[in-house]
Amino acid sequence: MNIRFLRLPWSGPRSKIEPILFEWFTLIGMFLFAAWLLGLKGVWQLLLQSDPTGITFIIIVIFCIATAWCGTRSRELDRQRQSLEQQISDASASPIEGCWASAYWKALRAKPADAAAPLDLLSEQTHGPHSTAWWVNGLQLKLGLLGKVIGFSMLAMQIGHMQSFDQSQAQDMLRELTTGLGVALLTTMVGLVANILLGMQLTRLDRFADELIARAQSHGLQFKA
């Protein structure tokens, strides 16, 4: 008895790169929904009012700006993907203006031995801006740790200023002590969450850029001697 195996369309090697811009819009939709839920629960008001240093607000602003940058970067990488696929599907077409892969292939045709290092230039175009974004991602975590240090410093100074313990003032003293502890915990938590969420976006951008280079390089192998 002969058994025929069906080859599923996704079982073979992938010839095209997944659209990253759609993934970013999906992620933003999840972020907005989560932000809306947190706003209903009063979490945003609690975070901003419980941190007199303003570090929590700074981390949130940095995260929003960095996320918007990831969107513009996703759009550019997706545009480069479309240009690359168009050039591969129609070899007779003229090179597309501003296409990184076209510039890479043009350099390979001129010097198939890669003497002018066009692959390094392609890597810089696809990955170069991400290094600054990763630094910003680390900055969020460092700001959270800075808030932790400031919060515990406030707590230590409040304890040091206590001359005597009066039971009638216990409630006011407890409120002052918990202020520093709240700053330390909230800023650390916000910094960690922002670091994780932005790192997830940057990791996907790096992976997409790797796939873009691999796709351009695999097509460019035919130009090498």
QUIHUFEN-V377716 format. One record per residue. N is the residue number from 1. OMEGA is omega in whole degrees, 0 to 359 (none if undefined). NEAR is the number of other ideal C-beta (glycine too) atoms within 10 Angstrom. Layout:
n->[N N]
omega->[OMEGA OMEGA]
near->[NEAR NEAR]
This chain:
n->[1 2 3 4 5 6 7 8 9 10 11 12 13 14 15 16 17 18 19 20 21 22 23 24 25 26 27 28 29 30 31 32 33 34 35 36 37 38 39 40 41 42 43 44 45 46 47 48 49 50 51 52 53 54 55 56 57 58 59 60 61 62 63 64 65 66 67 68 69 70 71 72 73 74 75 76 77 78 79 80 81 82 83 84 85 86 87 88 89 90 91 92 93 94 95 96 97 98 99 100 101 102 103 104 105 106 107 108 109 110 111 112 113 114 115 116 117 118 119 120 121 122 123 124 125 126 127 128 129 130 131 132 133 134 135 136 137 138 139 140 141 142 143 144 145 146 147 148 149 150 151 152 153 154 155 156 157 158 159 160 161 162 163 164 165 166 167 168 169 170 171 172 173 174 175 176 177 178 179 180 181 182 183 184 185 186 187 188 189 190 191 192 193 194 195 196 197 198 199 200 201 202 203 204 205 206 207 208 209 210 211 212 213 214 215 216 217 218 219 220 221 222 223 224 225]
omega->[180 179 180 179 177 178 181 184 180 183 182 178 182 183 182 182 181 178 185 182 177 178 181 178 177 179 179 176 177 178 181 178 178 178 178 178 179 177 177 181 180 183 181 179 179 181 184 181 183 182 180 181 181 181 178 179 180 180 180 179 179 180 180 179 180 178 176 177 178 177 178 178 177 179 180 179 178 177 177 178 180 178 179 181 178 179 180 182 180 184 182 182 178 180 182 180 177 179 182 182 179 177 179 180 178 178 179 178 180 181 184 182 180 183 181 178 178 178 176 178 178 178 178 180 183 186 187 181 183 182 177 179 176 176 177 178 176 179 178 180 180 176 176 177 176 176 177 179 180 180 179 175 176 179 181 180 178 177 180 181 179 179 180 181 177 184 180 180 184 182 178 179 179 178 179 181 182 178 179 179 178 177 182 184 184 181 177 180 181 178 179 181 179 179 181 184 178 177 177 178 182 177 178 177 178 180 179 178 176 179 178 178 181 179 179 182 180 177 182 179 181 179 183 180 none]
near->[2 3 4 5 6 6 8 7 6 6 8 8 4 9 9 12 20 13 15 24 18 11 15 22 12 10 18 15 10 10 15 10 10 11 14 9 10 14 11 9 9 10 12 14 11 13 19 14 11 15 23 14 15 12 22 25 13 19 27 18 11 18 21 13 11 21 17 11 18 22 16 11 21 22 13 17 22 20 14 23 21 15 18 23 15 14 19 17 9 9 7 4 11 8 13 17 7 11 19 23 27 20 17 24 23 14 20 22 12 11 14 14 8 16 9 12 11 20 16 10 15 22 16 11 18 23 15 11 15 17 9 11 18 15 9 15 23 12 18 25 18 12 21 23 15 18 26 19 13 18 23 15 13 20 19 11 10 16 12 8 8 12 6 5 8 10 7 6 12 10 9 10 15 10 9 16 15 14 17 20 14 19 25 22 16 22 28 20 15 23 26 15 15 24 20 12 18 23 16 12 24 19 13 17 22 15 12 23 23 14 18 23 19 11 19 25 16 11 17 21 9 10 16 12 6]
